[in-house]
């Protein structure tokens, strides 16, 4: 199947992407892809090293006549988001991604594709391997764990790179030149609770929310897509008052940077209220589907009778949990007053797990403004603490402030216009890019982010546009030719 991908143009990129996607590389499990990249660099005879946290750096000298140009850092991350459809049998720890061509797009069979940021990695590999592309001295920086903590960028020493220009290949619109990004912080609420034995007069039901699109919790947070955890909470919220509903288990969502697509709950209801309960869930489900019929046409809410659960949540804790999830903000908190159409601050309620006397709620709060990020994080903290949860902040990383006077920005703007007969869209994004972190250790480095068209990142609908990769490849090569002198 992946052989079809290798025939696409430019083969220099697609062959490297196929090689890379044959290597399992979920976040925090990058050992195999680190070894793969080190072997790649060494086999080319290039200086290759792994730093203390697992980042790989490969250095390639300038081609003849380009020795007087500034050294360029070309940077992408090695890890990928591992999401799959529930009916897809796939092990991200042992299997390579199975790709196929769908018109002008490359997709994966029921899983994330890894174009984020595998296309960037493959592009850099193609440049390193090339023998006929003019370029200045290059430091290729392949970071780890970008998707679940950015610990690779955070752990990079301030004396390992000598380049003065950084090209980050992790933007998903081919007409966009990125000059800024959001920072983020993980907000985690946990609590233990007493379980009760389910009374004999109750029966069991399972409720499932599925068929949502999911997607990138930064780049798509403003689109109004369905959040499986919030939808499930609507279904459970007033169930005790009307049907004696008691929660036994909830398992919703997964990774913080992915809008949750699915949730499942096991509940117990009063036997005598069964008919009314089924009718109520059906009516509420139809209302929710109607609300989302344009954005989420595949949304499905399934209710089915199941074995009566042995244990249920303490009632007071259940009421507090459902109220807290209802009150906790999900989506856009504030739009930027400075940059038109840019989301400044947002939150994704990414994961809700209730099982065996334990509650775990995982959120990712993003903002391009530090004070606003902490404002929303503290609002979430207050919401969850009011219901008895302990709240932890972790994984804090900074945003990247735009520099509109950037010399490399001017080069790229002019070059893009000459190649495409239109001006590029110069913008900041609401995703978390590593530029903000790298800029802390390399404050004088001139940084830009760009890339090919990628849609549906962080979901099994992820896809990359073939024609856009061709456009991107031409742009990359021309940029390298026009790097300013030292």
N, C-alpha and C positions, 0 to 999 in steps of 0.2 A: 504493500500500500504506500509506504513512504518512498518507494522508488519513483512514483509519479511526481512527488515533490521535487526530486533531484533533477528532473528535466525542465523545471521552470527557469525562466530568466529573471535576474542574473544568477546563473548556476553557482557562481562564487559564493553567494550568500545562502542560497537554498540548500546546497550540499552541506555547508557548515551547520545550518539549522537542523537538518536531518540527523547529522552526526550528534549534535548536542541533545536533541530530543530522544535519542536512543539511550541516554544516560538518565537514570532516575535522579531528580534534583529538588525534592520538596524542601521548603524552608526548614532550617535547623538540622537537615540531614544531607549536607552538601559534600560529604567526604568523597563520594565517587566522582562528582563533577569537578571538585578541586583537583583530584588526581588526573582527571581527563585533561583539564586545562594546563596543568604542569607538563604533562606528557606532550601536549600540543606545542607548547613553546619550546621545550627542549628539543623536540624532533625537528624544529625549524632552525635550530642552532642559535636561538635568541636567549639573551639573559632572562632567566625566569626564576622567580622566588615566591614563596608563600610567607606572609607575615604572621605575627603571633596569633591573630584571631581567625586566620583562614582565607583572607583575601589573597588573590593571585595577581602579581605584577609581571608583565612581560614587556621588555624594552626592545625597540627596533630602531637602529640608526637611520638618519635621514638619507633619502636617495640622493644621487649625485646632483649637485647644483642647488640643493635645498638645505645645506648645512648651516646657512646663516639665518634660518627662520627660527622662531620661538618653538620650544618643545611643547607638544600638545599631549594632554592626558585625554585618552578616549576611554570612557567609563560606562559600564553596564553591570547589572547584578546577575549572579548565576542562578539564584533560586527562583522557583515559580510557585504560584498559588496552586494548591492541590484540591480541586473541587470536582465532583462527578455527580451525575444523575443517580438517583437511588436505584434505578434498575440497571445501571452499568456495573458490570463485574470488572474491577480494575484495582490493582495494587500499586500505588504511587511509589512504594518503597522498592519494588522489584521490576516494574515494567516501564518501558519507554512509551512515549506518547504515540498513538496511532493517528496519523494525519490523512486527510484526503482533500482533493480539489473540488470546490463547489462554485462553478462559474469563475468569477474574478476573485474568489476568496479561498483561503486555506483554513480548514477547520480540523477539529479533533473528534474522534468517535466517543461521544458521551462524557468527555472530560475537558478540563481547561487545556488550552493549546500550548501555553508557555511562550507565546509570542511576546508577552510581557515577562521578562525583558530579553527573551531568547533571540529575537530578531536583532537587538542591539549587540548582544554577544557575538552572534554569527557575523554581523557586519564587521566588527572589529577583527574577528578571526580572519575574515577574507582580506582585510587590509594587511594584516601581519603576514599572511601567506603570499601575498601578491609579489610579483617580480617586475611589474610594468606600470605600477601606479605611483606617481610622484607624490612625495609627502615629506614633511619635516621629521625630525626625531619624534618618536612616539613612545609614550608610556601607556600601555594598556592596563587599565585597572579593572579587575573583575571582583566585585564585592560579594559578600555572602549575606544571607538573612535580611534582605531588604524588606521582604513582605511581612515579616512578623517581629520587627524590632529594630531594624537598621543597625544591628550590632556590628556588622562589618565596617560600615562607614564610621561608626562611633569609635571603633577600636583602631582605626588607621592612624599610625604615628605621623606627627607633623614634619618629620624629616625624611620620609621615604620617597617623596615625589619631588622632582625638580621642575616640572612643567609649569608654565605660566598661563596657559589656556586650557580649560576643561570643556570637552564636548560630551555631555551626558546624553545617551541615546535612548531615553526612556519616556518620550512624549508620544501620544497616540493620535495626533492629527498632523497630516503631512504638510498642511499649509500654516502650521503654527511654529513659532520660535518662542520657546519658554524662557522667561526671565525671572520667574519667582514661583514659589509653591507654599503650601500650607505646612505648618508643623502639626504635631499630634501628641496625644497622650492616651494610654489605656486606662479605662476606669472599670474596676472590677468590684462587684458587690457579692459578698458571701454571707451565708448564715446557716447555722444548724437549727434543727427544729425537732420536736418530739413527734413521732409517728403514733397513730392510733390504729387499733384493729378495726377493720371495716365491719360495721354492724350487719347482721344477717338480713335485714330488710332492704339492703342496697344491692344493686346489680352493676356490672361493669360495662363501660363503653370506651371505645377508642375514637379520638378525633384527629384527623390528619389535614394539614394545610400543605398543598403541593402545587407544582406547576407554575410558580412565580419565576420571573426572569432572573432575579438576582442581579449581580453586577458589581462594579467598583464602588465602594462605599465613599469615595471622595469624588471622583469624576462624574458619577451618576446620581449623587445624593439629592440633587435638585430636580430630578425628573419625576418625582412622585411615585416611584415604583413601590410595589407592595413589600412590606416587611413581614415575614411569616410570624415573627414573635409578637408583633403588635396585633396582627389579625387573630392569632390564637388567643391572645389575652382578651380580645373583644368577645370571643366565643365563650370564654370561661367566666367573665367578670361577674355577672349577676346570677350565675347558675345555682348558688347555694340558696339564695332567697326564694327562687321559684321552683327548684327541683331537688333541693338538698344536695346539689353537686359538691363532691369533695374530690380534690386532686390527689392522685397517687404519684404520677410521674409526668414530667414534661421534658422533651428533648427537641430543642429548636435551634437552628442555625449552626454556625461553626466558626470560621475564621473572622477575625475582627474587621478585616479590610474587604469583606464580601457582604453585600446586602443579603440577608438570609432568605433562602428560597423555600425552605420546608420546615415544618414543625409537627410534632406528634405529641399527643397527651393521652394518658390513661386516667379515667375518672370513674367515680362511683356515684350513682344517683338513686333516689328513692324509687323502689319498684313501682309504687302506685303512680308515680309521675312520669313513667317511661314514655307514654304516648305523647304527652304534652312536651316533654324534653325533645324528642325526635322532631316534632313539628316546629318547635321554636328554633332549633339549630338549622333546620332546612330553610325557614323563613329568613333568619339572620344571614345565613350563607348566601342566599339569593340577593339580599340587599348589598352585601359586601361585593359580590361578583358584579352587580350592576354598577357600583361605584368605580370598579377597576376594569370595566369591560373594554375600554380603549387601551389602557396601559398594560393590562395583564389578562389578555384574552384566554390564556390557558390555565388561569387560576382554578383550582379544584379543592373543594372542602368535602371530606369524606367522613361520615359517621357510621360506625359499625359496632354491633354488640360484641363483647369480649368476656373473657373470664373475669369474675369479680376480683379486683385486686385485694391482696391480703391486708395491706396497710394503706392509710390515707394520711394527708397532712393535718397537723393541728389547725383547727378552724381559724383561730385568730391570726396565725401566720399566713394562712391562705388568703384571708381578706387583705392583709397588709401587702402581700406580694402582688396580687392582682391590681390593687390600687396604685402601688408604686410603679409598676410597668405602664399602667395607663397614664400616670402623671409624667413619667420620664420622657423628655423630648427625644424624638427620633426624626431626623431630617435636618432642614436648614434652620439655623438659629438666627443668623444675621447675614445679610448680603453686604458686600463691600461698598462703602460710600465713596471710595476712591477710584475703583476700577469697575467700569460698567459690566454687569452680568456675571461678576465673579462672586461665588459663594465665599464669604469670609469665615464663617464658623458653622459647624454642623456636628451632629452625633449620629452614630449607627448603633442601635441595640442589636448586637451581632449574635449573641448566644444567650439562651436561657435553658438551664438544666436544673431539674428538680428530681431528686432520687435519693432513696436511702437516708432520709433525714438531713439532706444537704441541699442548699440553694446556691447556684453559681450564675451570675449575670455578667456578661462581658460586653463592654462598649468601646468604641473608638471615637474619641472626640478630636476634631481637626479644626485648625484656624490659622490664618495667615497673620493674625494679631495675637501676641502672647497673652495680653490682658484679657482678651475675649475668650481665648481658649480656657484660661483658668476660671473665668466667670461661669462658663457652661459646665466645666468639670465640677466646680463646687455646687452648682445647682443640682447636678445629678447626685453628687455625694449627699446633699441634704435630703433629697427625695428618698434615697435608699436607706439612709441612716434613720429616717423617721419610722421605717418599718422594721427596725432592729438589725439591719445588715451592717457588717463591717465593710468599709470601702477602702480600697487600695488604689493609689495612682502609681503607674509604672510605665516604662518605655517612653518617657518624655523625650521628644526631639524637636528642634527648632525649625521654623520656616526659613525660607530663602527670600530676602528682600530684593526687589527688582533694582537693577542698575541700568537706567536708560541711556547712560553715557558710555556703555561698554563698547570698546573698540571692535571686539569680535562680532558683536551684534550688528554694528554698521556694515562690516564685511558681508555678513550673512544676509542682511536685508537687501543690499544691492545685488548680491549674487542670485538670491531667490527670484527677484523681480526680473533680472536679465534672462534667467532660465525659463521662467513660467509666464512672463508678460502680465504679471499681477503682483501686488504687494503681499507679503506674508502677514499673517495675524500674529502680532507680537503680544504675548499675554502671560499672565501668571495663571497657575492652575490650582485646583483645590485638592489635588493628590499630594501625597508626601513623596518628595524626591530627595535623593541623597545630597543634593547640592547644598542645602542648608547646613547639614552636618559637616560636610567636607569644607565648607567655607569657614567654619570655626577654626580649624587647624591650618587652613590656607586662605587667610583673609584677603590676600592680594591677587588670588587667582581669578582670572576673567572667565565666567561660567555661562554656558548656554545649554539648553536642553531641546532636543528635537527628535523626530522619528517618523515612521510610516503610519498609515491608518490602521488602527487596531480597534475593534469593537467588541463589546461584551467581556472585557477583561475581568478576571476573577470569577468567571462563571463558565459552565460548560458550553455556553454560546460564544465563547471567545473565538475571534477570527481575525485574520490579517489580509489586507487587500493586496493582491499580486501586482496590479499595475502601480499601486502606491509604493511598493517596495522598489520597483524599477525607478520611479521618480526619486525616491529617497537615496538610492545608490548613486545616481548621477550627482545629486546635491552633495553627498559626503565627499566624493572624489574631488569635486571642484572646490569645496571648502579647504581641503588639505593643500591644494595647489596655491591658495591665496592667503595662507597664514602669514601674518606680518613678520617682518624681520625683527631680530632681537634688539 
